[in-house]
Amino acid sequence: MKSNPVLSVYMKLIKLNCKKMKTKWFASFIVLFLFSIAAQSQPNRIERRFDENQRERIREGWRSGELTPREFSHLKREQRHLHRAERRMLRDGRLGPVERHRLHKMKRHCSRDIWKKKHNNERRFR
């Protein structure tokens, strides 16, 4: 029994298209995977803006005289501690839900400390 040449060409085309399709799917999956990893590894813009805002609040409190030298140094030390903890948590490349909660709790605590120290009645002498 002879095989139909048209049918054999048609089957070859289908196999070739399947290979191309599998390659395309695999390549698109790899690209998507790499983009998702890159997006997770970069710090969030909101987080960076929050950190910059904290630093600006401390500087502004120092310039206006609302913070004493002792309060200023305490707040700066607290910010350094916060950044070290954040770097330590990001060592493995991702921030898990428990680590994220702990980090946000530390940031809220720092923010509250800045407000308390700026609004107490201690003033730096000019």
C-alpha atoms as a printed R data frame, in Angstrom:
    type eleno elety resid chain resno      x      y      z
1   ATOM     1    CA   MET     A     1  0.000  0.000  0.000
2   ATOM     2    CA   LYS     A     2  1.439  3.293 -1.098
3   ATOM     3    CA   SER     A     3  1.122  6.373  1.048
4   ATOM     4    CA   ASN     A     4 -0.485  9.414 -0.344
5   ATOM     5    CA   PRO     A     5  2.238 12.048 -1.080
6   ATOM     6    CA   VAL     A     6 -0.141 14.934 -0.371
7   ATOM     7    CA   LEU     A     7 -1.075 13.435  2.964
8   ATOM     8    CA   SER     A     8  2.548 12.894  3.951
9   ATOM     9    CA   VAL     A     9  3.417 16.532  3.060
10  ATOM    10    CA   TYR     A    10  0.401 17.698  5.029
11  ATOM    11    CA   MET     A    11  1.472 15.649  8.073
12  ATOM    12    CA   LYS     A    12  5.002 17.066  7.867
13  ATOM    13    CA   LEU     A    13  3.604 20.602  7.825
14  ATOM    14    CA   ILE     A    14  1.468 19.884 10.875
15  ATOM    15    CA   LYS     A    15  4.465 18.480 12.767
16  ATOM    16    CA   LEU     A    16  6.569 21.479 11.746
17  ATOM    17    CA   ASN     A    17  3.860 23.913 12.850
18  ATOM    18    CA   CYS     A    18  3.497 22.090 16.157
19  ATOM    19    CA   LYS     A    19  7.224 22.393 16.782
20  ATOM    20    CA   LYS     A    20  7.150 26.104 15.927
21  ATOM    21    CA   MET     A    21  4.130 26.628 18.153
22  ATOM    22    CA   LYS     A    22  5.755 24.820 21.071
23  ATOM    23    CA   THR     A    23  8.899 26.895 20.615
24  ATOM    24    CA   LYS     A    24  6.881 30.121 20.549
25  ATOM    25    CA   TRP     A    25  4.969 29.178 23.690
26  ATOM    26    CA   PHE     A    26  8.126 28.183 25.489
27  ATOM    27    CA   ALA     A    27  9.918 31.399 24.492
28  ATOM    28    CA   SER     A    28  6.971 33.568 25.557
29  ATOM    29    CA   PHE     A    29  6.795 31.723 28.881
30  ATOM    30    CA   ILE     A    30 10.509 32.348 29.510
31  ATOM    31    CA   VAL     A    31 10.162 36.066 28.685
32  ATOM    32    CA   LEU     A    32  7.139 36.412 30.953
33  ATOM    33    CA   PHE     A    33  8.943 34.600 33.749
34  ATOM    34    CA   LEU     A    34 11.997 36.866 33.466
35  ATOM    35    CA   PHE     A    35  9.869 40.022 33.486
36  ATOM    36    CA   SER     A    36  8.012 38.873 36.596
37  ATOM    37    CA   ILE     A    37 11.292 38.205 38.408
38  ATOM    38    CA   ALA     A    38 12.638 41.627 37.417
39  ATOM    39    CA   ALA     A    39  9.455 43.333 38.603
40  ATOM    40    CA   GLN     A    40  9.630 41.627 42.006
41  ATOM    41    CA   SER     A    41 13.277 42.405 42.603
42  ATOM    42    CA   GLN     A    42 12.941 46.165 42.152
43  ATOM    43    CA   PRO     A    43 11.764 48.146 45.145
44  ATOM    44    CA   ASN     A    44  8.330 49.600 44.855
45  ATOM    45    CA   ARG     A    45  8.140 53.283 43.886
46  ATOM    46    CA   ILE     A    46  5.691 53.917 46.724
47  ATOM    47    CA   GLU     A    47  8.130 52.370 49.195
48  ATOM    48    CA   ARG     A    48 10.993 54.538 47.914
49  ATOM    49    CA   ARG     A    49  8.819 57.650 48.067
50  ATOM    50    CA   PHE     A    50  7.826 56.754 51.638
51  ATOM    51    CA   ASP     A    51 11.502 56.427 52.647
52  ATOM    52    CA   GLU     A    52 12.395 59.733 50.968
53  ATOM    53    CA   ASN     A    53  9.467 61.389 52.718
54  ATOM    54    CA   GLN     A    54 10.692 60.096 56.091
55  ATOM    55    CA   ARG     A    55 14.174 61.511 55.490
56  ATOM    56    CA   GLU     A    56 12.717 64.848 54.400
57  ATOM    57    CA   ARG     A    57 10.515 65.033 57.496
58  ATOM    58    CA   ILE     A    58 13.576 64.479 59.713
59  ATOM    59    CA   ARG     A    59 15.639 67.094 57.819
60  ATOM    60    CA   GLU     A    60 12.805 69.607 57.930
61  ATOM    61    CA   GLY     A    61 12.380 69.057 61.685
62  ATOM    62    CA   TRP     A    62 16.101 69.684 62.185
63  ATOM    63    CA   ARG     A    63 16.103 72.843 60.023
64  ATOM    64    CA   SER     A    64 13.049 74.300 61.736
65  ATOM    65    CA   GLY     A    65 14.427 73.625 65.220
66  ATOM    66    CA   GLU     A    66 11.631 71.222 66.183
67  ATOM    67    CA   LEU     A    67 14.179 68.446 66.804
68  ATOM    68    CA   THR     A    68 16.942 68.568 69.370
69  ATOM    69    CA   PRO     A    69 20.344 67.072 68.484
70  ATOM    70    CA   ARG     A    70 19.543 64.034 70.588
71  ATOM    71    CA   GLU     A    71 16.164 63.485 68.902
72  ATOM    72    CA   PHE     A    72 17.726 64.010 65.476
73  ATOM    73    CA   SER     A    73 20.452 61.425 66.082
74  ATOM    74    CA   HIS     A    74 17.899 58.970 67.511
75  ATOM    75    CA   LEU     A    75 15.691 59.276 64.424
76  ATOM    76    CA   LYS     A    76 18.651 58.891 62.052
77  ATOM    77    CA   ARG     A    77 19.788 55.775 63.945
78  ATOM    78    CA   GLU     A    78 16.259 54.388 63.766
79  ATOM    79    CA   GLN     A    79 16.206 54.950 59.983
80  ATOM    80    CA   ARG     A    80 19.569 53.175 59.600
81  ATOM    81    CA   HIS     A    81 18.222 50.247 61.630
82  ATOM    82    CA   LEU     A    82 15.128 50.127 59.412
83  ATOM    83    CA   HIS     A    83 17.170 50.112 56.185
84  ATOM    84    CA   ARG     A    84 19.497 47.407 57.505
85  ATOM    85    CA   ALA     A    85 16.504 45.257 58.432
86  ATOM    86    CA   GLU     A    86 14.991 45.810 54.993
87  ATOM    87    CA   ARG     A    87 18.231 44.784 53.244
88  ATOM    88    CA   ARG     A    88 18.465 41.726 55.487
89  ATOM    89    CA   MET     A    89 14.883 40.726 54.621
90  ATOM    90    CA   LEU     A    90 15.529 41.170 50.888
91  ATOM    91    CA   ARG     A    91 18.686 39.034 50.906
92  ATOM    92    CA   ASP     A    92 16.882 36.035 49.445
93  ATOM    93    CA   GLY     A    93 15.469 38.169 46.616
94  ATOM    94    CA   ARG     A    94 11.868 38.396 47.763
95  ATOM    95    CA   LEU     A    95  9.837 39.838 50.583
96  ATOM    96    CA   GLY     A    96  7.427 37.297 52.050
97  ATOM    97    CA   PRO     A    97  4.106 38.267 53.641
98  ATOM    98    CA   VAL     A    98  5.438 37.963 57.202
99  ATOM    99    CA   GLU     A    99  8.544 40.006 56.362
100 ATOM   100    CA   ARG     A   100  6.430 42.600 54.553
101 ATOM   101    CA   HIS     A   101  4.140 42.934 57.590
102 ATOM   102    CA   ARG     A   102  7.100 43.297 59.946
103 ATOM   103    CA   LEU     A   103  8.719 45.906 57.693
104 ATOM   104    CA   HIS     A   104  5.524 47.967 57.418
105 ATOM   105    CA   LYS     A   105  5.105 47.781 61.182
106 ATOM   106    CA   MET     A   106  8.652 49.101 61.654
107 ATOM   107    CA   LYS     A   107  8.004 51.914 59.153
108 ATOM   108    CA   ARG     A   108  4.792 52.922 60.907
109 ATOM   109    CA   HIS     A   109  6.655 52.954 64.219
110 ATOM   110    CA   CYS     A   110  9.394 55.177 62.752
111 ATOM   111    CA   SER     A   111  6.804 57.531 61.276
112 ATOM   112    CA   ARG     A   112  5.043 57.803 64.628
113 ATOM   113    CA   ASP     A   113  8.375 58.534 66.353
114 ATOM   114    CA   ILE     A   114  9.115 61.338 63.905
115 ATOM   115    CA   TRP     A   115  5.727 62.898 64.573
116 ATOM   116    CA   LYS     A   116  6.080 62.560 68.364
117 ATOM   117    CA   LYS     A   117  9.564 64.053 68.449
118 ATOM   118    CA   LYS     A   118  8.618 66.935 66.155
119 ATOM   119    CA   HIS     A   119  5.511 67.799 68.160
120 ATOM   120    CA   ASN     A   120  6.812 67.583 71.695
121 ATOM   121    CA   ASN     A   121  7.632 70.906 73.345
122 ATOM   122    CA   GLU     A   122 11.389 70.464 73.213
123 ATOM   123    CA   ARG     A   123 13.103 72.949 70.924
124 ATOM   124    CA   ARG     A   124 16.645 73.327 69.735
125 ATOM   125    CA   PHE     A   125 18.188 76.644 70.672
126 ATOM   126    CA   ARG     A   126 19.006 78.784 67.657
